[in-house]
Amino acid sequence: MMKYVSALAAAAVLTGTGAVSAADLARKAPAAAEYVKVCDAYGAGYFYIPGTETCLRIGGFVRAEFRALTQSRENIALPAVYGWSPRNQRAIATRARVNLTIDARTNTEMGLLRSFVDIWITQNTAQATTETSLRKAFVQFGGLTAGRAQSFFDFFTAGIGVTDSFQLASAAFSEVNLIAYTFGFGNGISASLSLEDAGTSNEPASSLTAGFRRMSGPYGGVKTPDLVANVAIKQAWGSAQIMGVLHDDNGNAAVNESKLGYAVGGGVKVLVPMLGAGDIVGLQAAWGKGALGYVAAGVWTANTPFQDFEFTGGQLLQSTAWSVAGGYNHNWTKTLSSSIGGSYLRYDAPAGSAFADFDQIDLQGSMRWKPVADLSFTAALEYRRIDRAVLPDGDGLVAFFRVQRDF
């Protein structure tokens, strides 16, 4: 009898278990969690936006800088953004900067679709408010680039013996609003045409008479965009580019005429592994008439006029300038590297000008230590000398220390 009762109890338990399991099976299973997946098609740091085929990368840096400044004459060489003012010169300056980048890429049947955003948020000495700068914001689709991007004239930029207090003449950092198309011919060879709004260049001052793509002189309103073209090659040994621009020198109401300005340039970057792993040498030269912002990005006018054109004796007269810049980056070890750079600029005012011709020399050197990944300490020294035909000469010196964390 006891065995019979035990068997019935076991059968009841098994029957109940089966009923519960059937009920569980009848319930709808919960939706699978949507996990972020790594996208390795475009390099490290990209991930798929959940539910899409778009790969996204968010990056940037946080930077702190401490500068010591000196110059021989008031406001001749250093920009006001570092705290200089006549009769009231500072000896130190500081900067805190945040950089944020967003890169979204989608592979489509018609080619790569990309959007890119680069934002700088900066607080400098002598700035009453924090400055937010939209450095880049563009869309690329195949060979098309539209939005705010690096000028297609630029080639020799930061990273080869170039720092950013004075900036080497002929080394460009100019972002502008543009629409461009790049034709690829294979084997690393390409050609680009770009329509660029020079009036939107990333100016360090509110006036168009200073900065990288300056429009200085008796300018009227912008009537036409600049037409920029380049031919470039990129190979295992490095890269090279030749470029040119047509620029409208449109005079104001007092001038009541315009002339075509232009500039041409060329540059080369060569990898030199025989000197050190990852070492690179760069060189660029440019010449222009009436489009001097493409010849010398790093001129702070102050008491030194640097104008595309003048209106003298009832005539619109264009200025000319030429420059050459070079630099070398050397890696001593995996964590220690250095760079040197230099440039020479010659500015010739038009005949009959009330302004002075001048020569400008820039020299820069820096040491970088990266003790761990994405952290760097940089010490740099920058020197500028301006020799003017009529007005007094002058020079300036900047020493700075930078701490930067990339992410």
C-alpha positions in Angstrom: 0.0 0.0 0.0 2.8 2.3 0.9 4.5 1.8 -2.5 1.2 2.5 -4.3 0.8 5.8 -2.5 4.4 6.8 -3.3 3.9 6.0 -7.0 0.7 8.2 -7.1 2.6 11.1 -5.5 5.4 10.8 -8.0 3.0 10.7 -10.9 1.2 13.8 -9.6 4.5 15.7 -9.3 5.5 14.7 -12.8 2.1 15.6 -14.2 2.2 19.0 -12.5 5.7 19.7 -13.8 4.7 18.9 -17.3 1.7 21.2 -17.1 3.9 24.1 -15.9 6.4 23.5 -18.7 3.7 23.5 -21.3 2.4 26.8 -19.9 5.9 28.3 -20.0 6.3 27.2 -23.6 3.0 28.9 -24.5 4.2 32.2 -23.2 5.9 34.6 -25.7 9.6 34.8 -25.3 11.1 38.2 -24.4 12.7 40.2 -27.2 16.4 39.7 -27.5 18.5 42.5 -26.1 20.1 44.8 -28.7 23.8 44.9 -28.1 26.3 47.4 -29.5 28.5 45.6 -32.0 32.1 46.5 -33.0 32.6 47.8 -36.5 36.1 47.1 -37.7 35.6 48.1 -41.4 37.1 51.7 -40.8 39.6 51.1 -38.1 39.6 51.1 -34.3 36.9 52.8 -32.2 33.9 52.4 -34.5 30.7 50.7 -33.5 27.4 50.0 -35.2 24.5 52.3 -34.2 21.9 49.7 -33.0 19.4 48.8 -35.6 21.4 50.4 -38.5 24.3 49.7 -40.8 26.0 52.9 -39.8 29.4 52.8 -38.1 30.0 55.6 -35.5 33.2 56.8 -33.8 33.2 59.5 -31.1 36.6 60.9 -30.2 38.5 64.1 -29.3 40.9 65.4 -26.7 41.2 67.5 -23.6 44.2 69.9 -23.6 45.8 72.3 -21.1 48.5 74.8 -22.1 50.8 77.1 -20.2 52.8 79.8 -22.2 55.5 82.3 -21.5 55.7 85.2 -24.0 58.0 88.0 -24.9 58.3 90.3 -27.9 60.5 93.2 -28.8 57.8 95.7 -29.9 54.2 96.1 -28.9 51.8 93.8 -30.7 54.0 93.3 -33.7 54.2 89.5 -33.7 51.8 88.0 -31.2 48.0 87.8 -31.6 45.7 89.5 -29.1 44.1 86.1 -28.3 47.2 85.4 -26.1 46.7 88.5 -24.0 48.8 91.1 -25.8 47.8 94.7 -25.8 49.7 97.9 -26.4 51.4 99.3 -23.2 50.0 96.4 -21.2 51.9 93.3 -22.2 51.4 90.0 -20.4 54.3 87.6 -19.8 52.2 84.5 -19.4 49.0 83.0 -21.0 47.0 79.8 -20.4 44.6 77.8 -22.5 42.1 75.0 -21.8 40.6 73.3 -24.9 38.1 70.5 -25.5 37.9 68.8 -28.9 34.9 66.6 -29.9 34.7 64.7 -33.1 31.9 62.6 -34.5 32.5 60.3 -37.5 29.5 58.4 -39.0 30.1 56.1 -42.0 27.7 53.9 -44.0 28.7 51.7 -46.9 26.1 52.0 -49.7 25.6 50.6 -53.2 26.8 53.9 -54.6 29.9 54.3 -52.4 30.8 55.5 -48.9 28.4 57.9 -47.2 30.1 59.8 -44.4 29.4 62.7 -42.1 32.0 64.3 -39.9 31.8 67.0 -37.1 34.8 68.6 -35.3 34.1 71.1 -32.5 36.6 73.0 -30.4 35.6 74.6 -27.1 38.4 76.9 -25.8 39.1 79.3 -22.9 42.1 81.5 -23.5 43.8 84.1 -21.4 42.2 87.5 -22.0 39.0 86.0 -23.3 35.9 87.1 -21.3 33.8 84.1 -22.5 34.5 80.6 -23.6 34.9 80.3 -27.4 33.1 77.5 -29.3 34.3 76.9 -32.8 32.8 74.6 -35.5 36.0 73.5 -37.2 34.5 70.9 -39.5 31.0 69.8 -40.4 30.7 68.1 -43.8 29.1 65.3 -45.7 31.0 63.0 -48.1 29.4 60.8 -50.7 31.7 59.1 -53.2 33.9 62.0 -54.4 31.6 64.7 -53.2 32.5 66.8 -50.1 30.0 69.5 -48.9 30.0 71.6 -45.8 32.8 73.0 -43.6 36.1 71.3 -44.3 39.8 71.8 -44.7 40.6 73.9 -47.8 41.6 71.8 -50.8 44.5 74.2 -51.2 46.0 73.1 -47.9 48.7 70.4 -47.8 51.4 71.1 -45.3 49.6 71.2 -42.0 50.0 70.7 -38.3 52.0 67.6 -37.3 55.2 68.1 -39.2 57.2 70.6 -37.1 54.2 72.9 -36.7 52.8 74.1 -33.5 50.2 76.8 -33.1 51.3 80.0 -31.4 52.8 81.7 -34.5 52.2 79.0 -37.2 54.6 78.7 -40.0 54.1 80.8 -43.1 52.8 78.6 -45.9 51.5 76.0 -43.4 47.7 76.2 -43.6 45.1 75.4 -41.0 42.1 76.9 -42.8 38.7 75.4 -42.6 36.1 77.0 -44.9 32.6 76.4 -46.2 32.9 74.6 -49.5 31.5 72.2 -52.0 34.1 70.0 -53.8 34.5 66.9 -55.9 37.5 64.6 -55.9 38.2 62.4 -58.9 40.2 59.2 -58.1 42.3 57.7 -60.9 43.8 54.7 -59.1 47.3 54.1 -57.8 46.8 56.9 -55.2 46.4 59.6 -57.8 43.5 62.1 -57.5 42.4 65.5 -58.6 39.9 67.9 -56.8 37.9 71.0 -57.7 36.5 73.1 -54.9 34.3 76.2 -54.6 35.2 77.8 -51.3 33.8 80.8 -49.4 36.9 82.6 -48.1 34.8 84.8 -45.9 34.1 81.8 -43.7 37.6 80.8 -42.8 38.3 80.0 -39.1 39.4 83.5 -38.1 41.2 84.0 -34.8 39.7 87.5 -34.7 36.3 88.8 -35.6 37.7 90.9 -38.5 38.3 89.5 -41.9 41.6 91.5 -42.0 43.3 88.9 -39.8 43.5 85.2 -39.9 44.1 82.3 -42.3 42.1 83.1 -45.4 42.2 86.8 -44.7 40.5 89.2 -47.1 42.5 92.3 -46.2 42.5 95.6 -48.0 39.6 97.8 -49.2 37.3 94.8 -49.9 33.6 95.1 -50.8 31.2 92.2 -50.5 32.1 88.7 -51.6 30.6 88.2 -55.1 32.1 84.9 -56.1 33.6 81.9 -54.3 37.2 81.0 -54.7 38.0 78.3 -57.2 40.5 75.8 -55.8 42.1 72.9 -57.7 44.7 70.3 -56.8 46.3 67.2 -58.1 47.6 64.8 -55.4 49.4 61.5 -55.1 49.7 59.2 -52.1 52.1 56.2 -52.2 54.0 54.0 -49.8 56.9 56.6 -49.8 54.6 59.5 -48.8 52.5 62.0 -50.6 52.7 65.1 -52.8 50.4 67.8 -54.2 50.2 70.8 -56.5 47.4 73.3 -56.1 46.1 76.6 -57.3 43.3 79.1 -56.6 41.5 81.9 -58.3 40.3 84.7 -56.0 38.2 87.8 -56.6 39.7 91.0 -55.3 36.4 92.9 -55.2 36.9 96.5 -54.2 34.5 98.5 -52.0 32.4 101.5 -53.2 35.5 103.8 -53.1 37.4 101.4 -55.3 34.5 100.5 -57.6 36.4 97.8 -59.5 37.8 94.3 -59.1 40.7 92.2 -60.2 41.4 88.5 -60.3 43.9 87.3 -57.7 45.6 83.9 -57.7 48.0 81.7 -55.9 49.9 78.5 -56.7 51.7 76.0 -54.5 53.2 72.6 -54.2 54.3 70.3 -51.4 55.7 66.9 -50.6 55.8 64.7 -47.5 58.3 61.8 -47.5 58.6 58.9 -45.0 62.2 58.4 -43.9 62.3 55.1 -42.0 66.1 55.0 -42.4 66.2 57.9 -39.8 63.6 56.4 -37.5 60.4 54.4 -37.5 57.5 56.6 -38.5 59.8 59.6 -39.3 58.5 62.1 -41.9 59.9 65.2 -43.7 57.7 67.8 -45.3 58.2 70.8 -47.6 55.9 73.3 -49.2 56.2 76.5 -51.2 53.6 78.9 -52.4 53.4 82.2 -54.5 50.4 84.5 -54.9 49.2 87.8 -56.2 46.1 89.3 -54.7 45.4 86.0 -52.8 47.9 86.2 -50.0 45.9 84.2 -47.5 46.8 81.1 -49.5 50.5 82.0 -49.4 50.9 82.7 -45.7 48.4 81.4 -43.2 50.6 82.5 -40.2 50.9 86.3 -40.5 49.6 88.4 -37.6 49.3 91.8 -39.2 49.2 94.2 -36.2 51.6 97.0 -37.2 52.6 95.1 -40.4 50.1 95.5 -43.2 49.6 92.3 -45.3 47.0 93.2 -47.8 45.8 91.5 -51.0 45.5 94.8 -52.7 45.4 98.6 -52.2 43.7 101.5 -53.9 46.4 104.1 -54.6 46.4 106.9 -57.1 43.0 105.9 -58.4 44.2 102.3 -59.2 43.6 98.9 -57.7 47.1 97.5 -57.1 47.7 93.9 -56.0 50.4 92.8 -53.6 52.5 89.7 -54.1 54.1 87.3 -51.7 55.9 83.9 -51.6 56.8 81.5 -48.9 58.5 78.2 -48.2 58.1 76.0 -45.1 59.5 72.7 -44.0 59.5 70.4 -41.0 60.8 67.1 -39.7 59.3 64.7 -37.1 61.6 62.2 -35.5 60.7 59.3 -33.2 63.5 58.6 -30.7 61.7 55.8 -29.0 58.1 54.5 -28.9 57.3 57.1 -26.3 59.6 60.1 -27.1 59.5 62.2 -30.3 60.5 65.6 -31.5 59.8 68.0 -34.3 61.5 71.0 -35.9 60.0 73.4 -38.4 60.9 76.6 -40.2 59.5 79.0 -42.8 60.4 82.1 -44.7 57.9 84.7 -46.1 58.5 87.6 -48.5 55.8 90.3 -48.9 56.1 92.9 -51.6 53.6 95.8 -51.5 52.6 97.2 -54.9 54.6 100.1 -56.4 53.7 103.4 -54.9 52.3 101.8 -51.8 52.3 103.6 -48.5 53.0 100.3 -46.8 56.3 98.5 -46.3 57.7 95.4 -47.8 58.8 92.9 -45.2 60.5 89.5 -44.6 59.3 87.0 -41.9 61.2 84.1 -40.5 59.6 81.5 -38.2 61.4 78.7 -36.3 59.8 76.1 -34.1 60.9 73.1 -32.1 59.1 70.7 -29.7 59.6 67.5 -27.7 56.7 65.1 -26.9 56.6 62.3 -24.3 53.8 59.7 -24.3 54.2 57.6 -21.2 50.9 55.7 -21.8 48.5 55.4 -24.7 46.5 58.6 -25.5 48.4 60.8 -23.0 51.1 63.3 -24.2 53.3 66.0 -22.6 54.7 68.6 -25.1 57.3 71.3 -24.5 57.9 73.7 -27.4 59.7 76.9 -28.3 58.6 79.2 -31.2 60.4 82.3 -32.6 59.3 84.9 -35.1 61.4 87.7 -36.7 59.9 90.4 -39.0 62.3 92.7 -40.9 60.5 95.6 -42.5 61.8 97.9 -45.2 60.6 101.2 -43.6 59.0 100.5 -40.2 61.0 99.2 -37.2 61.8 95.5 -37.1 60.6 93.2 -34.4 60.6 89.7 -33.1 58.7 87.5 -30.6 59.3 84.3 -28.6 56.9 81.8 -27.1 57.6 78.9 -24.9 54.8 76.6 -24.0 54.0 73.4 -22.1 51.0 71.2 -23.1 49.2 68.3 -21.5 46.8 66.4 -23.7 44.6 63.4 -23.3 43.1 61.9 -26.5 40.1 59.6 -26.5 
